[in-house]
Amino acid sequence: FFHYFLTSFVWISIIIVFTDQMTKWAAFNHFQGQTGIVETLIPGFLNITLTFNEGAAFSFLSDQIWGRIIFIIISFAASVAIIVYYLVKKDEIPWRFRLIFAFVLGGCIGNLIDRAFYFPNIVGFSGVIDFLNFAPEFLSKAFGNWNIADAMIVFSIICLLIDLIVEIIIDVAKHSKLKEKKGETTTENKELPIDFDCMNEEEKSKDELKKLLSNKDESIDSSQEKNEQK
């Protein structure tokens, strides 16, 4: 069990969920639940600001309650699907895909906790805690506010795309090498050019030998006939 626990990378999912929840509540306590305050985390690149998102990652559909319900269902279904796939295909999944699934699982569960349990009558606010924001305006508008769970999901998608691109490159290289090998073998196995002049000379010599042999046979037959007549 301990070996499977390590090789399945489930421990990474647990670390992601724990880190995600701790950083969310650290940001909530830092701003004392007040939204709209922006502080610099990495100058010129990253800010921290508290928001409550009832939609999907990067504040998508944040103002729609039905969007929150939809994404609760999606997050729960994705988490269950990954866990079931882990259990069924645990011996067939390559290590890199197990690692990617661990990042996705941790991100899904991290945001699922917020969406399913963070309501005003439970914690005093509603929605997923987002607290990170890119400082450049074009990145801030493109990605909105986000958290560690969102970052892990996006990171896993990027890793999956990179893995697919690398696999395609490797397959193309293998096919090109096979074609080169086939080309070499075909050139080696090509028949040598036929010298028709040599063949004609050989055929002439054969014909001459046949004529000589036939003449000898005829002379022998004639001599035998003469002897018999005598």
Accessible surface in RSA format (square Angstrom, percent):
REM  Atomic radii and reference values for relative SASA: ProtOr
REM  Chains: A
REM  Algorithm: Lee & Richards
REM  Probe-radius: 1.40
REM  Slices: 20
REM RES _ NUM      All-atoms   Total-Side   Main-Chain    Non-polar    All polar
REM                ABS   REL    ABS   REL    ABS   REL    ABS   REL    ABS   REL
RES PHE A   1   199.78 100.0 150.97  93.5  48.81 127.0 156.87  95.1  42.92 122.8
RES PHE A   2   144.05  72.1 140.59  87.1   3.47   9.0 140.81  85.4   3.24   9.3
RES HIS A   3   136.85  74.8 132.65  92.2   4.20  10.7  90.57  93.3  46.28  53.9
RES TYR A   4    57.87  27.0  56.58  32.2   1.29   3.4  55.55  41.7   2.32   2.9
RES PHE A   5    58.65  29.3  57.25  35.5   1.40   3.6  58.65  35.6   0.00   0.0
RES LEU A   6    78.15  43.5  74.35  53.2   3.79   9.5  74.56  52.4   3.58   9.6
RES THR A   7    46.49  33.1  42.23  42.8   4.27  10.2  38.71  52.0   7.78  11.8
RES SER A   8     1.09   0.9   0.56   0.7   0.54   1.2   1.02   2.2   0.07   0.1
RES PHE A   9    35.63  17.8  35.63  22.1   0.00   0.0  35.63  21.6   0.00   0.0
RES VAL A  10    40.96  27.0  40.85  37.0   0.11   0.3  40.96  35.6   0.00   0.0
RES TRP A  11    86.24  34.6  85.37  41.3   0.87   2.0  85.39  45.5   0.85   1.4
RES ILE A  12    23.98  13.6  23.83  17.8   0.14   0.3  23.98  17.3   0.00   0.0
RES SER A  13     3.88   3.3   3.77   5.0   0.12   0.3   3.66   7.8   0.23   0.3
RES ILE A  14    97.00  55.2  93.79  69.9   3.21   7.7  96.37  69.4   0.62   1.7
RES ILE A  15    95.13  54.1  93.38  69.6   1.75   4.2  95.13  68.5   0.00   0.0
RES ILE A  16    11.13   6.3   9.73   7.3   1.39   3.4  11.13   8.0   0.00   0.0
RES VAL A  17    25.93  17.1  25.93  23.5   0.00   0.0  25.93  22.5   0.00   0.0
RES PHE A  18   129.94  65.0 125.16  77.5   4.78  12.4 129.66  78.6   0.28   0.8
RES THR A  19    53.05  37.7  50.82  51.5   2.23   5.3  40.81  54.8  12.24  18.5
RES ASP A  20     0.00   0.0   0.00   0.0   0.00   0.0   0.00   0.0   0.00   0.0
RES GLN A  21    27.29  15.3  26.84  19.6   0.45   1.1  24.55  52.3   2.74   2.1
RES MET A  22   109.10  56.5 106.21  70.3   2.89   6.9  79.20  67.3  29.90  39.6
RES THR A  23    41.27  29.4  38.13  38.7   3.14   7.5  39.86  53.5   1.41   2.1
RES LYS A  24     0.00   0.0   0.00   0.0   0.00   0.0   0.00   0.0   0.00   0.0
RES TRP A  25    77.99  31.3  77.99  37.7   0.00   0.0  70.19  37.4   7.80  12.7
RES ALA A  26    60.02  55.2  47.42  73.2  12.59  28.6  55.36  78.0   4.66  12.3
RES ALA A  27     9.79   9.0   4.06   6.3   5.73  13.0   9.14  12.9   0.65   1.7
RES PHE A  28    39.58  19.8  39.58  24.5   0.00   0.0  39.58  24.0   0.00   0.0
RES ASN A  29    97.23  67.1  82.49  79.7  14.74  35.5  28.50  68.6  68.74  66.4
RES HIS A  30   105.37  57.6  76.84  53.4  28.53  73.0  63.31  65.2  42.07  48.9
RES PHE A  31     8.63   4.3   2.60   1.6   6.02  15.7   6.37   3.9   2.26   6.5
RES GLN A  32   146.12  81.7 118.34  86.5  27.79  66.2  35.93  76.5 110.19  83.6
RES GLY A  33    25.62  31.6   0.00   N/A  25.62  31.6   7.03  19.3  18.59  41.6
RES GLN A  34   101.67  56.9  96.84  70.8   4.83  11.5  31.06  66.1  70.61  53.6
RES THR A  35    73.91  52.6  52.38  53.1  21.53  51.3  19.02  25.5  54.89  83.0
RES GLY A  36    64.80  79.9   0.00   N/A  64.80  79.9  37.75 103.6  27.05  60.6
RES ILE A  37    69.60  39.6  65.71  49.0   3.89   9.4  69.60  50.1   0.00   0.0
RES VAL A  38    93.37  61.4  65.45  59.3  27.91  67.3  65.45  56.9  27.91  75.7
RES GLU A  39    67.78  38.9  62.54  47.3   5.24  12.5  28.09  54.3  39.69  32.4
RES THR A  40    89.57  63.7  59.29  60.1  30.29  72.2  26.63  35.8  62.94  95.2
RES LEU A  41    91.12  50.7  68.94  49.3  22.18  55.7  69.71  49.0  21.40  57.6
RES ILE A  42    82.84  47.1  82.41  61.4   0.43   1.0  82.84  59.7   0.00   0.0
RES PRO A  43   112.71  82.1  93.05  84.8  19.66  71.5  94.60  78.1  18.12 112.6
RES GLY A  44    64.32  79.3   0.00   N/A  64.32  79.3  37.66 103.3  26.66  59.7
RES PHE A  45    95.03  47.5  95.03  58.9   0.00   0.0  95.03  57.6   0.00   0.0
RES LEU A  46    16.30   9.1  16.30  11.7   0.00   0.0  16.30  11.5   0.00   0.0
RES ASN A  47    23.84  16.4  23.84  23.0   0.00   0.0   0.15   0.3  23.69  22.9
RES ILE A  48    30.55  17.4  30.55  22.8   0.00   0.0  30.55  22.0   0.00   0.0
RES THR A  49    10.56   7.5  10.56  10.7   0.00   0.0   7.24   9.7   3.32   5.0
RES LEU A  50     0.10   0.1   0.00   0.0   0.10   0.2   0.00   0.0   0.10   0.3
RES THR A  51    36.12  25.7  35.42  35.9   0.70   1.7  36.01  48.4   0.11   0.2
RES PHE A  52    55.06  27.5  29.78  18.4  25.28  65.8  29.87  18.1  25.19  72.1
RES ASN A  53     4.36   3.0   3.53   3.4   0.83   2.0   2.51   6.0   1.85   1.8
RES GLU A  54    40.27  23.1  40.27  30.5   0.00   0.0   6.69  12.9  33.58  27.4
RES GLY A  55     0.00   0.0   0.00   N/A   0.00   0.0   0.00   0.0   0.00   0.0
RES ALA A  56    13.28  12.2  12.89  19.9   0.38   0.9  12.89  18.2   0.38   1.0
RES ALA A  57    30.38  27.9  23.91  36.9   6.47  14.7  24.72  34.8   5.67  15.0
RES PHE A  58    44.95  22.5  34.41  21.3  10.54  27.4  34.41  20.9  10.54  30.2
RES SER A  59    34.81  29.4  24.65  32.9  10.16  23.4  20.03  42.7  14.78  20.7
RES PHE A  60   119.32  59.7 113.72  70.4   5.61  14.6 119.32  72.3   0.00   0.0
RES LEU A  61    53.10  29.6  41.03  29.3  12.07  30.4  46.81  32.9   6.29  16.9
RES SER A  62    33.62  28.4  24.82  33.1   8.80  20.3   7.07  15.0  26.55  37.2
RES ASP A  63   132.37  92.7  99.36  98.9  33.01  78.0  34.86  82.0  97.51  97.2
RES GLN A  64    70.94  39.7  70.21  51.3   0.74   1.8   5.34  11.4  65.60  49.8
RES ILE A  65    99.85  56.8  95.68  71.3   4.16  10.0  95.68  68.9   4.16  11.3
RES TRP A  66   128.41  51.5 127.76  61.8   0.65   1.5 116.98  62.4  11.43  18.5
RES GLY A  67     0.00   0.0   0.00   N/A   0.00   0.0   0.00   0.0   0.00   0.0
RES ARG A  68     1.31   0.5   1.31   0.7   0.00   0.0   1.25   1.7   0.06   0.0
RES ILE A  69    96.28  54.8  96.28  71.7   0.00   0.0  96.28  69.3   0.00   0.0
RES ILE A  70    74.73  42.5  73.92  55.1   0.81   1.9  74.61  53.7   0.11   0.3
RES PHE A  71    34.22  17.1  34.22  21.2   0.00   0.0  34.22  20.7   0.00   0.0
RES ILE A  72    40.34  23.0  40.34  30.1   0.00   0.0  40.34  29.0   0.00   0.0
RES ILE A  73   109.10  62.1 106.49  79.3   2.61   6.3 108.95  78.5   0.15   0.4
RES ILE A  74    88.76  50.5  86.22  64.2   2.54   6.1  88.63  63.8   0.13   0.4
RES SER A  75    10.64   9.0   9.17  12.2   1.47   3.4   1.47   3.1   9.17  12.8
RES PHE A  76   121.49  60.8 121.49  75.2   0.00   0.0 121.49  73.7   0.00   0.0
RES ALA A  77    54.10  49.7  46.37  71.6   7.73  17.6  51.12  72.0   2.97   7.9
RES ALA A  78    32.68  30.0  24.40  37.7   8.28  18.8  31.98  45.0   0.70   1.9
RES SER A  79     6.04   5.1   6.04   8.1   0.00   0.0   6.04  12.9   0.00   0.0
RES VAL A  80    64.62  42.5  64.01  57.9   0.61   1.5  64.62  56.1   0.00   0.0
RES ALA A  81    59.09  54.3  48.04  74.1  11.05  25.1  55.66  78.4   3.43   9.1
RES ILE A  82    19.06  10.8  17.47  13.0   1.59   3.8  19.06  13.7   0.00   0.0
RES ILE A  83    75.34  42.9  74.79  55.7   0.55   1.3  75.34  54.3   0.00   0.0
RES VAL A  84    75.71  49.8  75.61  68.5   0.10   0.2  75.71  65.8   0.00   0.0
RES TYR A  85    98.67  46.1  95.57  54.4   3.10   8.1  60.01  45.1  38.66  47.7
RES TYR A  86     9.40   4.4   8.75   5.0   0.65   1.7   9.39   7.1   0.01   0.0
RES LEU A  87   111.59  62.1  97.41  69.7  14.18  35.6  97.51  68.5  14.08  37.9
RES VAL A  88   104.65  68.9  76.20  69.0  28.45  68.6  81.91  71.2  22.74  61.7
RES LYS A  89    76.57  37.4  76.05  46.7   0.53   1.3  31.22  28.1  45.35  48.3
RES LYS A  90    90.15  44.0  81.64  50.1   8.51  20.3  30.31  27.3  59.84  63.7
RES ASP A  91   130.59  91.5  92.83  92.4  37.76  89.3  36.98  87.0  93.61  93.4
RES GLU A  92   125.04  71.8  95.84  72.5  29.20  69.5  44.65  86.4  80.39  65.6
RES ILE A  93    10.81   6.2   5.09   3.8   5.72  13.8   7.25   5.2   3.57   9.7
RES PRO A  94    54.91  40.0  43.00  39.2  11.91  43.3  54.85  45.3   0.06   0.4
RES TRP A  95   150.01  60.2 147.56  71.4   2.45   5.8 124.45  66.4  25.57  41.5
RES ARG A  96    71.61  30.1  70.81  36.1   0.80   1.9  26.27  35.9  45.35  27.5
RES PHE A  97    44.56  22.3  44.56  27.6   0.00   0.0  44.56  27.0   0.00   0.0
RES ARG A  98    41.55  17.4  41.55  21.2   0.00   0.0   5.86   8.0  35.69  21.6
RES LEU A  99    46.31  25.8  46.31  33.1   0.00   0.0  46.31  32.5   0.00   0.0
RES ILE A 100    11.57   6.6  11.57   8.6   0.00   0.0  11.57   8.3   0.00   0.0
RES PHE A 101    54.19  27.1  54.19  33.6   0.00   0.0  54.19  32.9   0.00   0.0
RES ALA A 102     0.04   0.0   0.00   0.0   0.04   0.1   0.04   0.1   0.00   0.0
RES PHE A 103    33.78  16.9  33.78  20.9   0.00   0.0  33.78  20.5   0.00   0.0
RES VAL A 104    30.99  20.4  30.99  28.1   0.00   0.0  30.99  26.9   0.00   0.0
RES LEU A 105     7.48   4.2   7.48   5.3   0.00   0.0   7.48   5.3   0.00   0.0
RES GLY A 106     0.00   0.0   0.00   N/A   0.00   0.0   0.00   0.0   0.00   0.0
RES GLY A 107     0.00   0.0   0.00   N/A   0.00   0.0   0.00   0.0   0.00   0.0
RES CYS A 108    12.82   9.7  11.38  12.7   1.44   3.4   1.44   3.7  11.38  12.3
RES ILE A 109    48.45  27.6  48.45  36.1   0.00   0.0  48.45  34.9   0.00   0.0
RES GLY A 110     0.00   0.0   0.00   N/A   0.00   0.0   0.00   0.0   0.00   0.0
RES ASN A 111     3.02   2.1   3.02   2.9   0.00   0.0   0.79   1.9   2.22   2.1
RES LEU A 112    26.23  14.6  26.23  18.8   0.00   0.0  26.23  18.4   0.00   0.0
RES ILE A 113    48.70  27.7  48.55  36.2   0.16   0.4  48.70  35.1   0.00   0.0
RES ASP A 114     0.00   0.0   0.00   0.0   0.00   0.0   0.00   0.0   0.00   0.0
RES ARG A 115    11.53   4.8  11.53   5.9   0.00   0.0   0.09   0.1  11.44   6.9
RES ALA A 116    34.16  31.4  17.80  27.5  16.36  37.2  19.91  28.0  14.25  37.8
RES PHE A 117   117.48  58.8 117.48  72.8   0.00   0.0 117.48  71.2   0.00   0.0
RES TYR A 118    15.86   7.4  15.86   9.0   0.00   0.0  10.02   7.5   5.84   7.2
RES PHE A 119    64.78  32.4  64.78  40.1   0.00   0.0  64.78  39.3   0.00   0.0
RES PRO A 120    83.88  61.1  70.95  64.7  12.94  47.0  71.19  58.8  12.70  78.9
RES ASN A 121   138.58  95.6  94.95  91.8  43.63 105.1  48.56 116.9  90.02  87.0
RES ILE A 122   107.91  61.4  73.91  55.1  34.01  82.0  78.20  56.3  29.72  80.6
RES VAL A 123    43.67  28.7  18.37  16.6  25.30  61.0  27.41  23.8  16.26  44.1
RES GLY A 124    61.69  76.1   0.00   N/A  61.69  76.1  28.81  79.1  32.88  73.6
RES PHE A 125    16.31   8.2  10.48   6.5   5.82  15.2  16.31   9.9   0.00   0.0
RES SER A 126    25.05  21.2  17.36  23.2   7.68  17.7  13.13  28.0  11.92  16.7
RES GLY A 127     0.10   0.1   0.00   N/A   0.10   0.1   0.10   0.3   0.00   0.0
RES VAL A 128     1.82   1.2   1.82   1.6   0.00   0.0   1.82   1.6   0.00   0.0
RES ILE A 129     0.00   0.0   0.00   0.0   0.00   0.0   0.00   0.0   0.00   0.0
RES ASP A 130     0.25   0.2   0.25   0.2   0.00   0.0   0.00   0.0   0.25   0.2
RES PHE A 131    15.15   7.6  15.15   9.4   0.00   0.0  15.15   9.2   0.00   0.0
RES LEU A 132    10.70   6.0  10.70   7.7   0.00   0.0  10.70   7.5   0.00   0.0
RES ASN A 133    19.60  13.5  19.60  18.9   0.00   0.0   2.10   5.1  17.49  16.9
RES PHE A 134    32.62  16.3  32.04  19.8   0.58   1.5  32.04  19.4   0.58   1.7
RES ALA A 135    35.11  32.3  11.84  18.3  23.26  52.9  12.31  17.3  22.80  60.4
RES PRO A 136    37.00  27.0  25.51  23.3  11.48  41.7  36.79  30.4   0.20   1.3
RES GLU A 137   115.93  66.6 106.20  80.3   9.73  23.2  45.04  87.1  70.89  57.9
RES PHE A 138   144.81  72.5 134.33  83.2  10.49  27.3 139.15  84.4   5.67  16.2
RES LEU A 139    41.56  23.1  41.56  29.7   0.00   0.0  41.56  29.2   0.00   0.0
RES SER A 140    29.90  25.3  26.36  35.2   3.53   8.1   6.74  14.4  23.16  32.4
RES LYS A 141   158.29  77.2 123.50  75.8  34.79  82.8  85.73  77.2  72.57  77.3
RES ALA A 142    75.23  69.2  34.40  53.1  40.83  92.9  45.59  64.2  29.64  78.5
RES PHE A 143    75.29  37.7  74.92  46.4   0.37   1.0  75.29  45.6   0.00   0.0
RES GLY A 144    19.12  23.6   0.00   N/A  19.12  23.6  18.21  50.0   0.91   2.0
RES ASN A 145    23.80  16.4  23.32  22.5   0.48   1.2   0.38   0.9  23.42  22.6
RES TRP A 146    25.14  10.1  25.14  12.2   0.00   0.0  25.14  13.4   0.00   0.0
RES ASN A 147     0.00   0.0   0.00   0.0   0.00   0.0   0.00   0.0   0.00   0.0
RES ILE A 148    40.59  23.1  40.59  30.2   0.00   0.0  40.59  29.2   0.00   0.0
RES ALA A 149     0.00   0.0   0.00   0.0   0.00   0.0   0.00   0.0   0.00   0.0
RES ASP A 150     1.93   1.4   1.88   1.9   0.05   0.1   0.00   0.0   1.93   1.9
RES ALA A 151    26.01  23.9  18.81  29.0   7.19  16.4  23.35  32.9   2.65   7.0
RES MET A 152    42.76  22.1  42.76  28.3   0.00   0.0  36.50  31.0   6.26   8.3
RES ILE A 153    40.70  23.2  40.70  30.3   0.00   0.0  40.70  29.3   0.00   0.0
RES VAL A 154    48.14  31.7  48.14  43.6   0.00   0.0  48.14  41.8   0.00   0.0
RES PHE A 155    91.54  45.8  89.94  55.7   1.60   4.2  91.28  55.3   0.27   0.8
RES SER A 156     0.21   0.2   0.02   0.0   0.19   0.4   0.17   0.4   0.05   0.1
RES ILE A 157    89.68  51.0  88.68  66.1   1.00   2.4  89.67  64.6   0.01   0.0
RES ILE A 158    84.57  48.1  84.49  62.9   0.08   0.2  84.57  60.9   0.00   0.0
RES CYS A 159    34.23  25.9  29.45  32.8   4.78  11.2   9.07  23.0  25.15  27.1
RES LEU A 160    64.78  36.1  64.78  46.3   0.00   0.0  64.78  45.5   0.00   0.0
RES LEU A 161    97.03  54.0  96.79  69.2   0.24   0.6  96.79  68.0   0.24   0.6
RES ILE A 162    96.30  54.8  95.87  71.4   0.43   1.0  96.30  69.3   0.00   0.0
RES ASP A 163    19.18  13.4  15.04  15.0   4.14   9.8   9.66  22.7   9.52   9.5
RES LEU A 164    84.53  47.1  84.03  60.1   0.50   1.3  84.08  59.1   0.45   1.2
RES ILE A 165    99.08  56.4  98.82  73.6   0.26   0.6  99.08  71.3   0.00   0.0
RES VAL A 166    68.93  45.4  68.80  62.3   0.13   0.3  68.93  59.9   0.00   0.0
RES GLU A 167    60.28  34.6  60.28  45.6   0.00   0.0  19.09  36.9  41.19  33.6
RES ILE A 168   108.57  61.8 107.40  80.0   1.17   2.8 108.52  78.1   0.05   0.1
RES ILE A 169   107.08  60.9 103.86  77.4   3.23   7.8 106.12  76.4   0.97   2.6
RES ILE A 170    71.75  40.8  70.04  52.2   1.71   4.1  71.68  51.6   0.07   0.2
RES ASP A 171    66.54  46.6  65.69  65.4   0.85   2.0  16.11  37.9  50.43  50.3
RES VAL A 172    94.36  62.1  92.09  83.4   2.26   5.5  93.47  81.2   0.88   2.4
RES ALA A 173    43.69  40.2  38.81  59.9   4.88  11.1  43.47  61.2   0.22   0.6
RES LYS A 174   124.30  60.6 122.13  74.9   2.17   5.2  72.44  65.2  51.86  55.2
RES HIS A 175   111.35  60.9 110.51  76.8   0.84   2.2  72.91  75.1  38.44  44.7
RES SER A 176    50.32  42.5  45.26  60.4   5.06  11.6  37.49  79.8  12.82  18.0
RES LYS A 177   130.63  63.7 129.64  79.5   0.99   2.4  72.83  65.6  57.79  61.6
RES LEU A 178    92.89  51.7  92.72  66.3   0.17   0.4  92.72  65.1   0.17   0.4
RES LYS A 179   151.31  73.8 141.71  86.9   9.60  22.9  85.60  77.0  65.71  70.0
RES GLU A 180   116.37  66.8 106.18  80.3  10.19  24.3  43.24  83.6  73.13  59.7
RES LYS A 181   131.39  64.1 130.39  80.0   1.00   2.4  75.72  68.2  55.67  59.3
RES LYS A 182   138.91  67.8 137.43  84.3   1.48   3.5  82.10  73.9  56.81  60.5
RES GLY A 183    33.09  40.8   0.00   N/A  33.09  40.8  32.50  89.2   0.60   1.3
RES GLU A 184   108.38  62.2 105.14  79.5   3.23   7.7  36.51  70.6  71.87  58.7
RES THR A 185    68.50  48.7  68.02  69.0   0.48   1.1  59.54  80.0   8.95  13.5
RES THR A 186    79.48  56.5  73.77  74.8   5.70  13.6  68.72  92.3  10.76  16.3
RES THR A 187    82.17  58.4  66.76  67.7  15.41  36.7  57.70  77.5  24.47  37.0
RES GLU A 188   141.06  81.0 106.32  80.4  34.74  82.7  44.73  86.5  96.34  78.7
RES ASN A 189   118.56  81.8  90.57  87.5  28.00  67.4  30.39  73.1  88.17  85.2
RES LYS A 190   148.01  72.2 126.34  77.5  21.67  51.6  82.59  74.3  65.42  69.7
RES GLU A 191   161.45  92.7 130.50  98.7  30.95  73.7  57.79 111.8 103.67  84.6
RES LEU A 192   154.94  86.3 141.88 101.5  13.06  32.8 142.50 100.1  12.43  33.5
RES PRO A 193   126.69  92.3  98.02  89.4  28.67 104.2 109.83  90.7  16.86 104.8
RES ILE A 194   106.55  60.6  82.54  61.5  24.01  57.9  87.26  62.8  19.29  52.3
RES ASP A 195    79.10  55.4  67.47  67.2  11.64  27.5  33.69  79.3  45.42  45.3
RES PHE A 196   133.90  67.0 131.01  81.1   2.89   7.5 131.01  79.4   2.89   8.3
RES ASP A 197   101.57  71.1  99.18  98.7   2.39   5.7  26.13  61.5  75.44  75.2
RES CYS A 198    63.20  47.8  61.77  68.9   1.43   3.4  18.69  47.4  44.50  48.0
RES MET A 199    86.54  44.8  85.66  56.7   0.88   2.1  81.64  69.4   4.90   6.5
RES ASN A 200    73.68  50.8  72.64  70.2   1.04   2.5  15.65  37.7  58.04  56.1
RES GLU A 201   116.88  67.1 111.26  84.2   5.63  13.4  37.98  73.5  78.91  64.4
RES GLU A 202   103.13  59.2 101.15  76.5   1.97   4.7  33.81  65.4  69.32  56.6
RES GLU A 203    94.00  54.0  92.76  70.2   1.23   2.9  34.09  65.9  59.91  48.9
RES LYS A 204   135.44  66.1 133.20  81.7   2.24   5.3  79.79  71.8  55.65  59.3
RES SER A 205    53.12  44.9  50.09  66.9   3.03   7.0  40.37  86.0  12.75  17.9
RES LYS A 206   123.74  60.4 122.23  75.0   1.50   3.6  69.42  62.5  54.32  57.9
RES ASP A 207    72.13  50.5  70.62  70.3   1.51   3.6  18.53  43.6  53.59  53.5
RES GLU A 208   107.43  61.7 106.07  80.2   1.36   3.2  33.71  65.2  73.72  60.2
RES LEU A 209   105.26  58.6 105.24  75.3   0.03   0.1 105.24  73.9   0.03   0.1
RES LYS A 210   139.57  68.1 134.25  82.4   5.32  12.7  83.58  75.2  55.99  59.6
RES LYS A 211   136.20  66.4 134.60  82.6   1.59   3.8  79.71  71.7  56.48  60.2
RES LEU A 212   101.55  56.6 101.19  72.4   0.36   0.9 101.21  71.1   0.34   0.9
RES LEU A 213   106.58  59.4 106.39  76.1   0.19   0.5 106.39  74.7   0.19   0.5
RES SER A 214    50.21  42.4  45.44  60.6   4.77  11.0  39.67  84.5  10.54  14.8
RES ASN A 215    82.72  57.0  78.11  75.5   4.61  11.1  24.91  60.0  57.80  55.9
RES LYS A 216   128.41  62.6 126.85  77.8   1.57   3.7  74.34  66.9  54.07  57.6
RES ASP A 217    80.59  56.4  79.30  78.9   1.29   3.0  22.33  52.6  58.26  58.1
RES GLU A 218   114.13  65.5 107.90  81.6   6.23  14.8  43.09  83.4  71.04  58.0
RES SER A 219    62.69  53.0  53.00  70.7   9.69  22.3  48.28 102.8  14.42  20.2
RES ILE A 220    90.67  51.6  89.12  66.4   1.55   3.7  90.67  65.3   0.00   0.0
RES ASP A 221    75.68  53.0  74.26  73.9   1.42   3.4  22.45  52.8  53.23  53.1
RES SER A 222    48.65  41.1  45.97  61.3   2.68   6.2  34.07  72.5  14.58  20.4
RES SER A 223    51.98  43.9  48.66  64.9   3.32   7.7  40.36  86.0  11.62  16.3
RES GLN A 224    97.66  54.6  95.74  70.0   1.91   4.6  28.61  60.9  69.04  52.4
RES GLU A 225   103.76  59.6 102.64  77.6   1.12   2.7  30.13  58.3  73.63  60.1
RES LYS A 226   130.82  63.8 129.32  79.4   1.50   3.6  73.08  65.8  57.74  61.5
RES ASN A 227   101.08  69.7  85.85  83.0  15.22  36.7  25.62  61.7  75.46  72.9
RES GLU A 228   145.45  83.5 110.49  83.6  34.96  83.2  50.58  97.8  94.87  77.5
RES GLN A 229   154.51  86.4 117.06  85.5  37.45  89.2  46.27  98.5 108.24  82.1
RES LYS A 230   205.15 100.1 140.52  86.2  64.63 153.9 106.85  96.2  98.31 104.7
END  Absolute sums over single chains surface
CHAIN  1 A    15664.2      13980.0       1684.2      10790.1       4874.1
END  Absolute sums over all chains
TOTAL         15664.2      13980.0       1684.2      10790.1       4874.1
